[in-house]
Amino acid sequence: MLTPGLPILASSASQISHEGFGFSGDVYTVRMSGTPWWENAVGYEIYIRSFSDGNGDGVGDLIGIEERLHYLADLGIDAIWISPFYTSPMADFGYDVADYRDIDPAFGTLADFDKLIEVAHRLGLKVIVDIVPNHCSDQHPWFLEALSDPTSAKRDWFHWRDPAPDGGPPNNWASHFGGPSWTLDEASGQYYLHLFLPEQPDLNWDNPEVRAEFLDILRFWCERGVDGFRIDVAHGLAKNPALPDLPVVHELTGDEGPRERFLSLDHVHDMNQEGVFDIYAEWRELADSYDAMLLGEVYIRAGDAARVAAYAGPGRLHRAFFFDPMHVKWSAESLWACFAPGAEASSEGQIGWAVSSHDDPRAPTRFGGGQVGKERSLAFTVLLTMLPGLPFLYQGSELGMEDVPVDPADFQDPVAIRNDNPTDGRDPCRTPIPWSDAPGFGFTAEGVKPWLPFGNHHLSETVKGQLGDPFSSLERHRRLLAVRRELGAMADQTLEWLTAPPEDVLAFRRGSVVVAINVGDKPAKLTISGGPWAVKYATRTERTSEWFDTEIEIHPDEALILVPNS
Ligand code: GLC
């Protein structure tokens, strides 16, 4: 029995059971002197609209998630990150928040959320919620007040500037989603800043009231029992206060999509500013008092793992997502260029590794699609989950799910709808999860039109069709997570590369464990000393009883986990 306010000391997070720790209005302090829960954890991203539809309206929701928690616990997941479920006009499907302390009716109620937390904790699952601090919705009362009354205190919660001398936007900043990052408010004659959609005005983090408000919001969710926060656009909150023009990296021809337009500028003033760390110092203090993890989305320029990792550390965040893996090609050179510096930067586990996400094409699609894409995706997942840091699957990763082609008539993503270049849209990686081959694919009720098309899924691509089949993607992922958990002690071990390009086999050792992947198109040999070795895990399951002394052949697109054969 816990007494409110009584600190509990335990040597490891696994010794703390959250059973019965539901939100009751009392404040419990749980302080741990040992390993934090996220140290050896594997996370799973839930994009709520497409995970599971509990109320049969074609849109996923909190009840739907709750019903599937057993599945995730059985899969071997330690923590779920749920995409935003707050009150929202859905201009960016929840990343435009109109009330940070309530649930959108499309997703359920606060009571549903409390129940979800309770069930998750009973199953040993941690719950990470997605906090969106860089911007809110243009329908948030804060912005409505700022807009309707330029003399109100809320005006300074946002970035307002007079037009440039020619009447145009105050500087050359470009929105991530296309067009300038300024919109004119005709009534006041001033522009407001939005790094994303005009419906997502950026908050002014130089204003102490904004800082205080968000600390209070974080506290609100900690009190409800959440175990951490995924921080949306964590690199964006602080801006150069002078808001100067960005240096132009290359001129545009006019045919570029929003991503290329965005990348034509050197983002030295609009993101990744040192000032952001003052904000996180305050957040860290609060999070630590609840043993909650802070995990930043740090989507900065490619090739700078060290800077991403710098977001995590004492007095800063606990972990920072590094997105270069989302853009690698299937070649030893490309994987090496990403993972060698990434692993080095993550020597203390600072980095969050995402296999896929709701913002980029799914791994099997990125790696060629079909059976080849699925095999590569699993091998890639082996690599990612065995590196120091916090790996995340994205819903459907475990099924080998590919992007689903979406007809322009069905587009939902504003990035696709508002730009001439529909290939920039994120709908194909956001389609509903096929749980079974029943009508509605077990995602929603029969006859209900889902918010995005299902695509065609054969039974073998569904959860139902894969459960229990040792050769299915699902069961091979489950086994990988079980092996990883069993080898958890290696978390303390530094990483040493055993091979490097131009070899097609990339291999590293952590303590007594060796991880190897063949990204070439021919079988290749790995030679290692210190044998005999046993195959602890192979993406091709039939190899798991093999052992060898010094040399093993690895098939194309295959990954192995090797341990001393004792
Ligand atoms: C992050 C989210 C993305 C969203 C954007 C704006 O990058 O992952 O989905 O559109 O922020 O909030």
Boltz pocket constraint, residues with backbone or C-beta under 6 A from the ligand:
constraints:
  - pocket:
      binder: B
      contacts: [[A, 92], [A, 95], [A, 96], [A, 132], [A, 196], [A, 232], [A, 233], [A, 297], [A, 358], [A, 359]]
      max_distance: 6.0
